Amino acid sequence: MFDMPDQRFTVISASGNPFIVRFRTNERAKRLILRLDPKSGEAVVTAPREKDFSAAKKFVTSRVSWLEAQSARQPDITALEPGTLLPFQGVPHILKNGSDSARTTLLPGSPPVLNSPGAEITFEDRIIRFLRLEARRALTDAVDRHAARLGAQPGKITIRDTRSRWGSCSSKGHLNFSWRLILAPPDILDYVAAHEVAHLIEMNHSNAFWAQVEKTYGNHKPARSWLKRHGGQLHAFGRSGSTGG
């Protein structure tokens, strides 16, 4: 398998929108695959071999209407800067770069405030650091609670910024979660924690697995539906990344 990040080409949609497409190869690919990179939003076409470059261009050209539709569905990014309204545990908070505290903290108000004093150039870094710490605290509490109910033994908990999954469970029992769950209502974060803890018992999505989720969390369908409808909006705040912690 090898990657060719410098090979790019442009296709034009019927409405005149240009799309720069990155061509890469993967010897395990069975066919041409077109997708939008979940972090950068870049169009990527994957082919089994380098000599498939011309075929890839024709393939993307034939799919440019799909590419345009998918690109339009990507949320606009909202910078984490003073004055931004950011959901925290499902409640809109206004971001403030005030001087009335020594550290990033939550302040009551209407709307409530997430205040982070300091240099404006590092404001977003401080906000994300606070959110990651709060996500770790809330998820650790939730994991411990569900693990006790199910008699499971979770391993290491890692907080990341992933787009493809809200959480995951490794074969060694390590649990990974997106820090953006702290933006959602608490019952949504709690559901994802219950979901991954249930995987410690059933590493599948069988009826037996869902029975474990229901045993510890209850009716999970509303939370799953919320994530399908609103989960993408949680990725619209701040920069993307996948660093663990």
N, C-alpha and C positions, 0 to 999 in steps of 0.2 A: 504493500500500500504506500502511495506517495501523494503528496499534495502539491499543487501548482498555483500558489496564491496570486501570481503576477499575471496570469492569463485571464483577461476580461474582455467582454464585448458588450455592445449596446444594442438593445432592441427598442423599437418605437411602437407604442400602442396605437389603436385606431383613433384615439382622441388626441394623439400627438405627444403623450407623455413618454420621455425616455427612461429606460431602466438599464443600469449597468449591472451586468451579470458576471459573477465569478465562476470560472470553470475549474473544476478539480476532478481528480481521478481517485478511484478506490477499487482495487482489484476484487474486493468482495461484493461490489455492486453487481446485480444481475441485469440491470437495465438503467436507462437514463432516469434521474430523479431530480425534480425541481422543487425548491423550497425557499422560504424566507428565513434567514438566520434569526433565531428568536431574540438575540441580544443586539445585533447591529442593524437588523432590518434589511440587510443586504440580500439580494437574490443570488442563490447558489445553485448551479447545476452540476450534478455528480455523474460521471461516466465510468464504465469499467476500465477503459483504456485511453491513452493520450490520443490515439488516432481517431477517437470518436468526437473530436472537437467540432468538425463540420456538422455532424449529425446532431450534436448538442445544440448548436446555434439554430438549426431548423426546428428542433423540438421546442426550444424556448419561444421562438417566433410563433409557433402554432399555439402556444399556451399563454401568450402575452395578455389576453383578456383576463385569464385566471390570475396572473401575476398582478395586474392592475387592481383587481377586486380584493385580493389578499392584502396588498399594500395599503389600500384605503381603509382596511379594518384595523390597521396598527394604530394604537393610541398615541396621540401627541404627548410628548414628554413635558411634564411640568417641573421646572427647576425648584429645588428646595432652597428658597431664599426668603428673606424677611417679607412678610405680607402674604405668603402662600397659605392657602387653606388646605391642610393635610389631615386625612382621617387617621385617628389613633384609637385602636380598639373600636372602630366603627363610628367614632364621634369626631366631627370636624374640629380641628384645632388650628389656630392661626400661628404661624411661625414668627418669632420675634427675636431680634438681636439686641436685647436690652442689657442694662448694666445693674439690674436690681437683684442679681444672684451671682454666686461664684461658679456655678456649674449649670449644665443643661438640665432643666427641670420643668415639670408641669405646673401651671398656675391656673387657679379657678378663674372663671369669667364667662362672658356670653358673647362670642364663643370662648371656650377655654383656650389657654395659650401654651405653646411649647416654646419656652424661652431658652436661648443659648447665647450668653454673652461672650464676646471675644472678637477676633479679627474677622471681617466679613469674608475674606478670601477662603477661610477654612470653615465657614458656617455650615455648608452642606456636609462636610466631613463629620462635624460634631453632631449634626442631626442624625445622620445615618448611624454613627457609633452609638448614640443613645437608643435608637430604634432597635439595633441589633442586640444590645444588652437587655432591653425590655423583652424582646422576642425570646431570647435565651431563658430569661427568668420565667416567663409565662409558659413556654414550651416544656421546660424542665419540670415545673410543677404539674402540668397536665400529663406528661409522660409518667411521672412517678405515680400519679393517682390512678391512671388506667392500668399501669403495670401491676399495681397492687390488687386491683380488681380481678385481673385476668391471671394473676400468678406468673407473669412474664418477667424476664430478666434483661432489661435493655442495656446496651453497651454505651459507647461514647455518643454524645449528642453534638452535632456540628450544625452551625448556622451559616447558610450560604445565601446567594442571590441567584437562584436558578429560575428559568422560565418554563422549562418543560415539565417540571414536577413541583408540587408544593411540599412534598416530603418523600422520603425513600428509606428503605430498610435494607441493609446489606446482609449477606449470608452470615456474617459474623455478629449480627445483632446491633450494628451501629446505625444510628438514626440521623438522617439529614433533613433539615427543614429550611424553608425560605424565610428570611427575616420579615418579608412583606406581609406575613400572616398577622403581624402585630397591628397592621393597618385595618384589618378586617374585624367585624364584631367578634367578641370573645368565644361565642359558640362555634364559629367557623374554625378558629385556631384549635379549639378543643376537639373538634371533629377530626382534623388532620392528625393531631397527636394520637387520638384513639385509633385511627386508621393504621398508622404506622406501628403502633404497639401491637395491634391485632396481627400484623405480619410477623411478629416474633413467634407467633403460634402457628399461623397458616400463611406460608409464603406463596400465596396465590390469591385469586379473587373468586374462589369457589363459594358455594352456599355456606360452607363451614366457616369461611373467613368472615362473611357478612354477618353470620350469627355471632361471632366474637365481637364485631364492631357494635352490633345492637345490644349485646350483653353489657358492655361497658359504657356506651354513649347513648343508646336509645335510638329513636327514629333518625336515621342518617340522611334520608332522601332530601329534606329541605336544605341541609348544609351543602350537599353535593350539587343541588340545583343552584344555590347561591353562587358557588364557585364557578359554575359554567356560565352564569349570566354576568357576574361582576368581577370575577377573578382577574380578567385582563386589565381592568382599570387600576388594579394595585400596582401594575408594572409601569404605569404612566408617570410615577413620581420619582424624580432623581435619576441619577445615572445607573446603568446596569453593570453587573459584574458577577463573579462566581466565587470570590474569595471566601474560604471557610473560616470558622472561628468558634 
